[in-house]
Amino acid sequence: MRKSVLVLVVSVLLAAASACGGRPAELVPPVLKPEVVDASAERPRIRFADGLVSANDLCPVTKKKLSPYFPPVYVNGLPIGFC
């Protein structure tokens, strides 16, 4: 009797631990062909493959022009471009 209760408790704990360990998959927009929105501007913004335009017009790290070769970081759903 005591052994069956112990097996039941251990199995419930293992089931709970396995259910809590999983993370749902996140949808990450592809960065295939970013393009410069206005090439004639001094600091142009970039339109990424998901159709969103970068929220910034200069690199937050070096304060230079954005590069379409670096993937954006999404903050509150807005893409932040880098150099």
N, C-alpha and C positions, 0 to 999 in steps of 0.2 A: 504494500500500500504506500509506504513512504517513498519507495523508489519510483513508483509511477507518478507521484506528485512532483518529485524532483525532475523527472524527464519532461513532464508537462510544463513546468516553470522554465526550464532551460530552453525548450522549443519555442515557447512564447517570447522569451527574451531574444533569441536568435532571429525570430521573424520580425520583431520590432526593430532590431538593430539593422537588419538588411533593408527594411522599408525606409528607415530614416537616412540611410547612407546614399541613396540615389539622388542625383540632381537632374532636373529636366533639361533637355537639350535647348540651347539658346540659338536663335536664328541670327546669324551674323551676315550682314549684307556683303555681297561680293565686291571686291575692288578690282575690276578687270580693266576698264579703260577710263580713268579719270581724265577730265579735260579742263582746260583753262576757260573760265567764263568770258572774260574780256582781256584778250592778250595785249591790247594797247594801254591798259591801265598800269600805273607804276607798281601797284601791289595787287595783282589779280586774285580773285577767289577761284576755287576749284569746284567743279561739279563732279561728284563721285558717281560710280556705276549705279547706285540706288536712286539717283536723280536728285539727291539733296546737295545743296551748295554749302561750302564750308562757312562756319559762323565767323571765322577770323580771316583777316586778309594778310597777316604776317605771322611768321613762326613764333610761337610763345617761348621758345628756347633761345634762339639766336637773333630774333627780331629782323629776320631777312625774309625774302620772298618765299612763298609756299612752293613745295615741290610735289608734283603729281605722282611721284614714285614711292612715297611713303603712305601707308594706309592711315586712315583717320582714326581718331579715338572719339567715340560717341559719348557725349555728356548731355544728359536729359534729352536724348533723341536727336541732338544736333551734332554734325560731324565737325571735329576740330582738326584742321590740317597741320602738317609739320613740314619742316624743310629737310 
